[in-house]
Amino acid sequence: MKLTPRRLATVAAFALVPVLALGQTASAANQTINYKVRASAFGQTAELALAQDISATGPATVAPGGAVQIVIDPAVNQVPAEGGGYTVRELKNLVLKLPVPANSTFVSATTAGGSHPSTVALEGKDVVLRVPGPLAGGKSFELPTVTINLTAGSSGTIATKLGGTSYNAPGLTFTVVIVAFGIPIDAPATAYPDPSPVLTSTTIG
């Protein structure tokens, strides 16, 4: 069978839907984040949903100018081994954005644990977690726990949320590599939380 760009795009879009729909876990102890996802290959796109469980902790109150520590812990997840009858080789280049909350000033951020090497740093107004991967198909993985240290402002509320408001301003990006007819296909994906819940809320005062 001759693989034209359109044929490859169709394969990628068809395979991505079950890949992302099944690549999730559930836990009553965690808050489930529902992402809208758009994946693309060869100019074709597929839109679908992705859920990721996350637990987050932070102080209920803080004095003006006081220290605030936010801890965000994603749950274990799994990359499916196949989707739509095609092999999922890996996920790679995962980037997750966490905006610095209003009424606070960024101090530092660190990661701990996780099944793959990662980095975290302030980039503009976002704390950005990067996991290059690869996250192998059919294997469980866990994103690291991210600890963000802030200094409280003079008043108001410090509300921690995930980044992303649209496909053009995503808070989560990654690439799915699918093997179709022996050919690896990169399908970049952009995502944003919808709805975007408050993970932690700290009252200054």
RODO-2510 file (C-alpha; in nm, 4 decimals, decimal comma):
residues 205
     n   res          X          Y          Z
     1     m     0,0000     0,0000     0,0000
     2     k     0,1368     0,3406    -0,0954
     3     l     0,1432     0,5818     0,1983
     4     t     0,0519     0,9297     0,0811
     5     p     0,0640     1,2257     0,3238
     6     r    -0,3170     1,2235     0,3421
     7     r    -0,3202     0,8510     0,4169
     8     l    -0,0628     0,8958     0,6928
     9     a    -0,2617     1,1852     0,8383
    10     t    -0,5753     0,9722     0,8456
    11     v    -0,3878     0,6934     1,0237
    12     a    -0,2476     0,9369     1,2803
    13     a    -0,5831     1,0998     1,3542
    14     f    -0,7602     0,7621     1,3771
    15     a    -0,5000     0,6180     1,6102
    16     l    -0,4770     0,9203     1,8372
    17     v    -0,8369     0,9120     1,9554
    18     p    -0,8145     0,5850     2,1520
    19     v    -0,4569     0,6620     2,2574
    20     l    -0,5531     0,9727     2,4509
    21     a    -0,8969     0,8587     2,5586
    22     l    -0,7551     0,5470     2,7269
    23     g    -0,4345     0,6988     2,8630
    24     q    -0,5743     0,7976     3,1999
    25     t    -0,6354     0,6734     3,5525
    26     a    -0,8946     0,7587     3,8148
    27     s    -0,8658     0,8105     4,1883
    28     a    -1,1272     0,9474     4,4262
    29     a    -0,8553     1,1182     4,6306
    30     n    -0,7412     1,3324     4,3392
    31     q    -0,8985     1,6142     4,1418
    32     t    -0,9579     1,5123     3,7810
    33     i    -0,8446     1,7675     3,5238
    34     n    -1,0249     1,7441     3,1903
    35     y    -0,8213     1,8669     2,8957
    36     k    -0,9419     1,9455     2,5476
    37     v    -0,6782     1,8177     2,3051
    38     r    -0,6044     1,8877     1,9398
    39     a    -0,3508     1,6616     1,7651
    40     s    -0,2165     1,7290     1,4174
    41     a    -0,0273     1,5448     1,1460
    42     f     0,0260     1,6476     0,7830
    43     g    -0,2184     1,9355     0,8158
    44     q    -0,5006     1,7153     0,9469
    45     t    -0,6337     1,7450     1,3022
    46     a    -0,8267     1,5388     1,5544
    47     e    -0,9957     1,6831     1,8634
    48     l    -1,0518     1,4689     2,1702
    49     a    -1,0464     1,4624     2,5507
    50     l    -0,7778     1,3740     2,8044
    51     a    -0,8159     1,3389     3,1817
    52     q    -0,5322     1,3564     3,4347
    53     d    -0,5717     1,3219     3,8097
    54     i    -0,3792     1,5729     4,0216
    55     s    -0,3641     1,6387     4,3954
    56     a    -0,2476     1,9775     4,5200
    57     t    -0,1854     2,1265     4,8634
    58     g    -0,1235     2,4752     4,9938
    59     p    -0,1897     2,6791     5,3099
    60     a    -0,5418     2,8067     5,3745
    61     t    -0,4142     3,1448     5,4967
    62     v    -0,0920     3,3440     5,4978
    63     a     0,0173     3,6769     5,6408
    64     p     0,0978     3,9580     5,3955
    65     g     0,4507     3,9044     5,2682
    66     g     0,4591     3,5511     5,4082
    67     a     0,5921     3,2367     5,2461
    68     v     0,3537     3,0113     5,0529
    69     q     0,4443     2,6610     4,9404
    70     i     0,2281     2,4902     4,6777
    71     v     0,2759     2,1170     4,6086
    72     i     0,1262     1,9667     4,2921
    73     d     0,1361     1,5880     4,2554
    74     p     0,0103     1,4249     3,9318
    75     a    -0,1192     1,0683     3,9589
    76     v     0,0360     0,7680     3,7867
    77     n    -0,0765     0,7291     3,4257
    78     q    -0,0138     0,4843     3,1420
    79     v     0,0750     0,5183     2,7764
    80     p    -0,1332     0,2688     2,5742
    81     a     0,0572     0,0147     2,3659
    82     e    -0,1684     0,0652     2,0658
    83     g    -0,4450     0,2812     1,9300
    84     g    -0,6762     0,2120     1,6401
    85     g    -0,4802    -0,1019     1,5586
    86     y    -0,1486     0,0823     1,5323
    87     t     0,1506     0,0635     1,7667
    88     v     0,2145     0,3574     1,9968
    89     r     0,5899     0,3832     2,0203
    90     e     0,6124     0,6696     2,2686
    91     l     0,5079     1,0080     2,3972
    92     k     0,7773     1,2741     2,4042
    93     n     0,8501     1,6414     2,4690
    94     l     0,5782     1,6917     2,7302
    95     v     0,5490     2,0509     2,8555
    96     l     0,3108     2,1553     3,1361
    97     k     0,2568     2,5212     3,2321
    98     l     0,1602     2,6454     3,5796
    99     p     0,0976     3,0223     3,5907
   100     v     0,2396     3,2169     3,8834
   101     p    -0,0774     3,3072     4,0791
   102     a    -0,1974     3,6647     4,1128
   103     n    -0,1183     3,8340     4,4452
   104     s     0,2088     3,6427     4,4762
   105     t     0,5728     3,6607     4,3693
   106     f     0,7681     3,3603     4,2442
   107     v     1,0628     3,2501     4,4594
   108     s     1,1630     2,9022     4,3377
   109     a     1,0385     2,5699     4,2018
   110     t     1,1662     2,2151     4,2320
   111     t     1,0660     1,8659     4,1225
   112     a     1,0834     1,5366     4,3100
   113     g     1,0200     1,1806     4,2018
   114     g     0,8615     1,0997     3,8709
   115     s     0,9488     0,8128     3,6445
   116     h     1,1520     1,0190     3,3937
   117     p     1,4045     1,3028     3,4167
   118     s     1,2447     1,6452     3,4213
   119     t     1,3198     2,0144     3,4604
   120     v     1,1185     2,3010     3,6033
   121     a     1,1860     2,6719     3,5699
   122     l     1,0182     3,0098     3,5548
   123     e     0,9575     3,1098     3,1925
   124     g     0,7911     3,4478     3,1662
   125     k     0,4868     3,4343     3,3949
   126     d     0,4671     3,0529     3,4021
   127     v     0,6374     2,7789     3,5994
   128     v     0,7134     2,5308     3,3213
   129     l     0,7643     2,1571     3,3736
   130     r     0,9440     1,9771     3,0899
   131     v     0,9640     1,5992     3,0512
   132     p     1,1522     1,5156     2,7286
   133     g     1,0833     1,1431     2,7602
   134     p     1,0399     0,9262     2,5754
   135     l     0,7460     0,7736     2,7636
   136     a     0,7289     0,4273     2,6116
   137     g     0,4065     0,2871     2,4729
   138     g     0,2391     0,0330     2,7008
   139     k     0,4297     0,1508     3,0082
   140     s     0,3170     0,3308     3,3222
   141     f     0,4685     0,6691     3,3958
   142     e     0,4419     0,9352     3,6627
   143     l     0,5084     1,3046     3,6250
   144     p     0,7148     1,4490     3,9095
   145     t     0,5752     1,6292     4,2103
   146     v     0,6250     2,0030     4,1598
   147     t     0,6826     2,2302     4,4599
   148     i     0,6419     2,6038     4,4002
   149     n     0,7560     2,8568     4,6608
   150     l     0,5906     3,1974     4,6540
   151     t     0,5833     3,5186     4,8559
   152     a     0,2364     3,6483     4,9345
   153     g     0,1301     3,9973     4,8320
   154     s    -0,0391     4,2493     5,0574
   155     s    -0,3980     4,1268     5,0203
   156     g    -0,6377     3,9107     4,8212
   157     t    -0,6329     3,5414     4,7358
   158     i    -0,3576     3,3267     4,5855
   159     a    -0,5355     3,0792     4,3558
   160     t    -0,3277     2,8084     4,1895
   161     k    -0,4497     2,6900     3,8485
   162     l    -0,3110     2,5057     3,5490
   163     g    -0,2093     2,6972     3,2405
   164     g    -0,3895     2,7111     2,9087
   165     t    -0,7013     2,8848     2,7794
   166     s    -0,7298     2,7623     2,4182
   167     y    -0,5573     2,5581     2,1472
   168     n    -0,3715     2,8758     2,0514
   169     a    -0,2659     2,9342     2,4138
   170     p    -0,2162     2,5778     2,5430
   171     g    -0,1092     2,4782     2,8906
   172     l    -0,0035     2,1265     2,7916
   173     t     0,1817     2,0124     2,4796
   174     f     0,3369     1,6802     2,3778
   175     t     0,4057     1,4603     2,0759
   176     v     0,2637     1,1138     2,0153
   177     v     0,4769     0,8824     1,7985
   178     i     0,2683     0,6149     1,6245
   179     v     0,4115     0,3403     1,4043
   180     a     0,1962     0,2781     1,0971
   181     f     0,3101     0,0286     0,8324
   182     g     0,6583     0,0432     0,9824
   183     i     0,6791     0,4218     0,9603
   184     p     0,6924     0,6379     1,2760
   185     i     0,4526     0,9329     1,2627
   186     d     0,4952     1,2357     1,4890
   187     a     0,1613     1,3895     1,5884
   188     p     0,2069     1,7094     1,7955
   189     a    -0,0746     1,7811     2,0412
   190     t    -0,1857     2,0987     2,2196
   191     a    -0,4257     2,1013     2,5142
   192     y    -0,5927     2,3228     2,7711
   193     p    -0,8052     2,2465     3,0802
   194     d    -1,1806     2,2896     3,0341
   195     p    -1,3047     2,3700     3,2879
   196     s    -0,9947     2,4998     3,4635
   197     p    -1,0427     2,4331     3,8359
   198     v    -0,8688     2,6058     4,1242
   199     l    -0,6108     2,3611     4,2624
   200     t    -0,5318     2,5514     4,5827
   201     s    -0,6606     2,8735     4,7378
   202     t    -0,4755     3,0760     5,0009
   203     t    -0,6272     3,3847     5,1635
   204     i    -0,3859     3,6660     5,2493
   205     g    -0,4633     3,8279     5,5814
***
